[in-house]
Structure formats: structure tokens, C-alpha cells
Amino acid sequence: MSPEHEDHRRMRTIALEEHLMPADVAAAAGLDPATLLGTADALDDAGEGRLRSMDAAGIDVQVLSALAHGVQELGPDQALELSRDLNDRMAAAVAAHPSRFRAFTTLPMCDPQASAAELRRGIEELGFVGAMIHGQTHGVFLDDPSAAPVLATAERLGVPVYLHPAPPPPAVRAAYFSGLDPAVAGMLATAGWGWHAECGLHVLRMVVGGVFERFPGLQVIVGHMGENLPFSLARADERLTPLATGLSATVADTVLQHVQVTTCGYTTNPPLLCALMVFGADRILFSVDYPFSDNSQAAAFLRDAPLSPADKHKIAHGNAEQILRLP
């Protein structure tokens, strides 16, 4: 039955940015409980509570990912130990519910060689579908030559890198977010604005830094309706392309060839329509940002969005099945 005629209530739905963080690992990584916004119990649950929420919303599959920027910035030995622990726990969750969960590999990015090895283990041994990297690590972005082992491994294995935002480095935090109420500053620096701007900047750094020239098969996924890229890509292209030497395509074309975006955390039509006009339905994927966003609200948003049935099916599951090579 074609998507145009299939009942939308039976539309398969795969959610790509859905977080898991066991409480003991969060504590070991120094994760501030205040940043969890009351979600610690849900983050620690890889079983029945999570599945009930998925069922209530009609979400068939979650791709699990650890909330692991704090792990990335630990010392190499501890970062590797906690990354392997997180990956083993996510693998156990997938094994317990193989039709409901998949997972992205957590990487100890302070040690790129160890990260490349852990990515291989995640894909080849644990059956994961890609990697999630949380922004810069100690101020080092993915265009830095030190990241090459990880990007080369992702390209060779044919799996995407999900680039998640991260809190700003101390110098940026001091320059942009000082002088405000601490709670307001913390939110402005992260989900309230800052980390979306930084993640979009990170992608543009990768483009003008030649990452996709060096790794032409690499695919990157970003959340939050494109981390401001759909709205500003034409302007960035106009200003950067004449200056960025050594690129085989324009800045905009490079982004549109190598980046896919998810709906994570966004449930209003204007940013969706902007992303649709710039990236097209073939490069947009459904996400919730569970447990920081509500499964049912996100699913209802997609169900009621002003999209054709065919585009809804691409966004709900078809694009994810293709890039993550899901059955």
C-alpha cells in the first residue's frame, strides 16, 4: 500500500535523538543534576517506562544516545571506561527490546584513536547505527586534524555522525553569558539559544575546513530543525563560498550533500517549513529529544504537519531506514 493511501495512524515512526543516561554514569561524569530539568529518572530508564511513553505516542523505534559531553571531556582513561560502559548498557537495552531500540555509539573524543576503535566496536560488535558526538571537546572542533581517525572510521563503516550541541567552552561562556542570572545564563548558553548557534557554526567550520573534501562519503546529522542552518544557509553561502578555497562545491551545496536534519525538540510549523524548503523532505528525519521533549506532542506535530503523506513517511521512517540501514 502506498504512503498516500496508508492510514497515517499506522505510519511507522523512528525517533533519532532519544537520550539515555544511567544515574551512576551521570554522577561519575560530573553531570550537573540541574541541567537534567527533572528528567533523571526517565534518562535512567531503558525499559518499561520508556516503552509505555513510546507506545502512547505511536513511536515504534528509538535510537538511543548517551548524554555524554561530560564523558568526552574527561581524561582519556576515564572517558574510554565510561564510554565503553555506556555502550555496553545501550547494547543490553537493544538486545532486550530489539524491535524497539537502536543506538548511537558514545565516543571518548578526548582520545580520537580510542574513539575510532570504540566506534568500530560499536558498529561491528554491538550492532549500533552510527556515532553521536557532542560538539567540541575542550574547544576542539571536528575540522581539527586530530578528529581524522574518527571521521575516517565513520566514512569507512558507512555510518553517520550525529553532531549534538554541547555547552560552550569556559572562555565563550564568560564572554557571552556572564552578568546574567545563573539559571538564565545556563539556558541561554545551551538549549535556549547558544548551543544551536554553535552546532550550526560547527557544521560550517567542517565545510570551510575541508572535512567533506577529505571524507567525501561522510554524512552528518544535526538536530533541532537544522541548528539554525536552514534559515541562514543562503547568507552563509553568499559570504563564505567566495573565500573558502579548495572546495569542490559551494558551501550550501556541500551542506546539502552531507548534512541531514532532525525535528528534535521543535514542534511548530515555521521552522519545519523552512527546513523543508532548504533541505527537502529527503533530508529531514523525525526526532523527539526524549525525555527533554514530550513523545506525544512531537508525534502529534508530525501527524498534523502540513506535509504530503509521502513526505510524512519519509520524515517519520523512510529516511532513517535509509541512512541508518534499518530493516
C-alpha positions in Angstrom: 0.0 0.0 0.0 1.4 3.4 -1.0 2.1 6.1 1.7 -0.6 8.2 0.0 -3.2 5.7 0.9 -1.9 4.1 4.1 -3.7 5.2 7.3 -1.4 7.8 9.0 -2.3 6.2 12.3 -0.3 3.2 11.3 2.7 5.2 10.0 5.9 3.7 11.3 7.8 6.2 13.3 11.5 6.2 14.2 12.9 8.8 16.6 16.6 9.5 16.3 17.7 11.7 19.2 16.4 10.0 22.3 18.7 10.1 25.3 19.7 7.6 27.9 22.0 8.3 30.9 22.2 5.9 33.8 22.4 7.8 37.1 25.7 6.3 38.3 27.4 7.2 35.0 26.0 10.7 35.1 27.4 11.1 38.6 30.8 9.7 37.5 30.9 12.1 34.6 30.1 15.1 36.8 26.8 15.9 35.1 25.1 18.7 37.0 21.6 17.4 38.0 20.2 20.9 37.5 20.8 20.5 33.7 18.6 17.5 33.6 15.4 19.5 34.2 13.8 16.8 36.3 14.4 14.1 33.7 16.9 12.0 35.7 14.6 9.1 36.3 13.5 8.9 32.6 17.1 9.1 31.4 17.9 6.2 33.7 15.1 4.1 32.3 15.7 1.8 29.3 12.7 -0.4 29.9 9.0 -0.3 30.6 8.5 3.4 31.4 10.3 4.4 28.2 8.3 1.9 26.2 5.0 3.0 27.6 5.7 6.6 26.6 6.7 5.4 23.1 3.5 3.3 22.8 1.3 6.1 23.9 2.8 8.3 21.2 2.8 5.7 18.5 6.7 5.7 18.3 7.9 2.4 17.0 11.7 2.8 17.4 14.0 5.0 19.5 17.7 5.4 18.5 19.3 5.7 22.0 22.2 8.0 22.7 24.0 8.9 25.8 24.0 12.4 27.2 27.8 12.3 27.1 29.5 15.6 26.6 30.8 15.4 30.1 32.3 12.0 29.3 34.0 13.4 26.2 35.9 16.0 28.3 37.2 13.6 31.0 40.7 12.3 30.9 41.3 9.7 28.3 41.3 6.6 30.5 38.1 7.6 32.4 36.4 8.8 29.2 37.1 5.5 27.5 36.0 3.4 30.5 32.7 5.3 30.8 32.1 5.3 27.0 32.5 1.5 26.9 30.2 1.2 29.9 27.6 3.3 28.3 27.8 1.5 25.0 27.6 -1.9 26.7 24.4 -0.7 28.6 22.8 0.6 25.5 23.6 -2.7 23.7 21.9 -4.5 26.5 18.8 -2.3 26.1 18.8 -3.0 22.4 19.2 -6.7 23.0 16.3 -6.7 25.5 14.0 -4.9 23.0 15.5 -5.4 19.6 12.4 -4.3 17.7 12.1 -1.0 19.7 15.6 0.3 20.2 18.8 1.0 18.2 21.7 3.0 19.4 24.5 5.5 18.6 28.0 4.8 19.8 29.3 7.1 22.6 32.9 8.1 21.9 35.7 9.3 24.3 36.6 12.2 22.0 39.5 13.5 24.1 41.3 10.4 22.6 40.5 10.2 18.9 42.4 6.9 18.3 40.5 5.3 21.2 37.3 6.8 19.8 37.9 5.3 16.4 38.4 1.9 18.0 35.3 2.3 20.1 33.3 3.3 17.0 34.4 0.1 15.3 33.4 -1.9 18.3 30.0 -0.2 18.4 29.2 -0.9 14.8 30.9 -4.2 14.2 30.4 -5.9 17.5 27.4 -4.2 19.2 25.4 -3.5 16.0 25.0 0.2 16.5 23.9 2.5 13.7 26.4 5.4 14.0 28.0 7.7 16.5 26.9 10.7 18.5 29.5 13.4 19.1 28.6 16.2 21.5 30.1 19.3 19.8 33.6 20.5 20.5 35.8 18.7 23.1 37.9 21.1 25.1 37.4 23.7 22.4 38.5 21.3 19.6 36.0 21.1 16.7 35.7 18.2 14.1 37.6 20.2 11.4 40.7 19.8 13.6 43.2 17.2 12.1 43.1 15.3 15.4 39.5 14.2 14.6 40.5 12.5 11.4 40.7 8.9 12.8 37.0 9.1 13.9 35.7 10.7 10.7 37.7 8.3 8.6 36.3 5.3 10.5 32.7 6.6 10.2 33.2 7.0 6.5 34.7 3.6 6.0 32.0 1.9 8.0 29.3 3.8 6.1 27.6 5.2 9.3 26.6 8.8 10.1 27.9 11.0 12.8 25.1 12.7 14.8 26.5 16.0 15.9 24.8 17.1 19.1 25.3 20.5 20.6 27.4 21.0 23.7 27.8 23.6 26.4 30.3 26.3 25.4 33.9 26.3 26.5 34.7 28.5 29.5 36.0 31.4 27.5 32.9 31.6 25.4 30.7 31.2 28.5 32.5 34.1 30.2 32.3 36.4 27.1 28.7 35.8 26.1 26.8 34.7 29.2 28.3 36.4 32.2 26.4 39.1 34.1 23.1 37.2 34.0 21.1 35.2 36.5 22.9 31.9 36.5 19.8 29.8 35.6 19.0 32.2 32.7 22.7 32.2 31.6 22.9 28.5 31.6 19.8 28.1 29.5 20.7 30.9 27.1 24.1 29.2 26.7 22.6 25.9 25.8 19.0 24.9 24.7 17.7 28.5 24.9 19.9 29.6 22.0 23.7 29.2 22.4 24.3 25.6 21.5 22.1 25.7 18.4 24.2 28.6 17.1 27.4 26.7 18.0 26.3 23.5 16.3 25.4 25.3 13.1 28.8 27.0 13.3 30.4 23.7 13.9 29.0 22.3 10.6 30.1 25.4 8.7 33.6 25.0 10.2 33.6 21.4 8.9 32.6 22.7 5.4 35.1 25.5 5.1 37.8 23.5 6.8 37.6 20.9 4.1 36.3 18.0 6.1 34.0 16.8 3.4 36.8 17.1 0.8 38.9 14.8 2.9 36.0 12.5 3.7 33.6 12.7 0.7 31.5 9.8 2.0 30.9 11.2 5.4 27.3 12.0 6.4 26.4 14.2 9.4 23.1 14.5 11.2 22.2 17.6 13.2 19.1 18.1 15.3 16.8 20.9 16.3 15.4 21.5 12.8 18.9 22.1 11.5 20.6 24.1 14.2 19.7 27.5 12.5 21.3 26.3 9.2 18.1 26.3 7.1 17.3 29.9 7.9 20.9 31.2 7.4 22.4 28.9 4.8 21.9 31.2 1.8 23.6 34.1 3.6 26.5 31.9 4.8 26.9 30.6 1.2 26.9 34.1 -0.3 29.6 35.3 2.1 31.8 32.2 2.6 31.9 30.5 -0.8 34.0 33.2 -2.5 36.6 33.0 0.3 36.7 29.2 1.0 39.4 27.9 -1.3 39.8 24.2 -2.1 36.1 23.2 -2.1 34.7 21.2 -4.9 31.2 22.7 -4.4 29.7 25.8 -2.8 29.2 25.9 0.9 25.5 25.5 0.5 25.8 22.6 -1.8 28.3 20.9 0.4 25.9 21.2 3.4 23.0 19.9 1.4 25.1 16.9 0.2 26.5 15.9 3.6 24.1 17.0 6.3 20.7 15.7 7.3 18.5 17.4 9.9 16.0 16.2 12.5 12.9 17.7 14.0 14.3 17.2 17.5 12.7 19.5 20.1 10.8 21.6 17.6 7.0 21.3 17.2 5.9 24.3 15.3 5.4 24.7 11.5 7.5 27.7 10.6 11.0 26.1 11.2 9.7 22.8 9.7 8.6 24.6 6.5 11.9 26.5 6.4 13.9 23.2 6.7 11.7 21.6 4.1 12.2 24.5 1.6 16.0 24.4 2.1 16.9 20.7 2.7 13.9 19.0 1.2 11.9 16.1 2.6 14.6 13.6 1.7 17.0 15.0 4.3 14.7 15.6 7.3 14.2 12.9 10.0 11.9 12.7 12.9 13.2 13.1 16.5 11.7 14.0 19.8 14.6 14.8 22.2 13.2 12.4 24.8 12.9 12.9 27.8 13.6 16.6 27.4 10.6 16.9 25.0 7.3 15.0 25.0 6.9 12.0 22.8 3.2 12.5 22.2 3.5 16.2 21.4 6.3 15.5 18.9 4.4 12.7 17.3 1.2 14.7 17.0 3.1 17.6 15.5 4.4 15.3 12.7 1.0 13.7 12.2 -0.7 17.1 11.8 2.1 18.9 9.9 1.2 20.5 6.6 3.0 17.8 4.5 2.0 15.4 1.9 1.6 11.8 3.0 4.7 10.8 1.1 6.8 13.4 2.8 5.5 12.4 6.2 6.5 8.8 5.6 10.0 9.9 4.5 10.4 12.0 7.7 8.8 9.5 10.0 10.7 6.5 9.0 11.9 6.2 5.4 14.9 8.5 5.6 16.0 6.9 8.9 15.7 3.5 7.4 18.0 4.5 4.5 20.7 6.4 6.3 20.8 4.0 9.3 20.3 0.9 7.1 17.4 -0.3 9.2 15.2 -3.1 8.1 
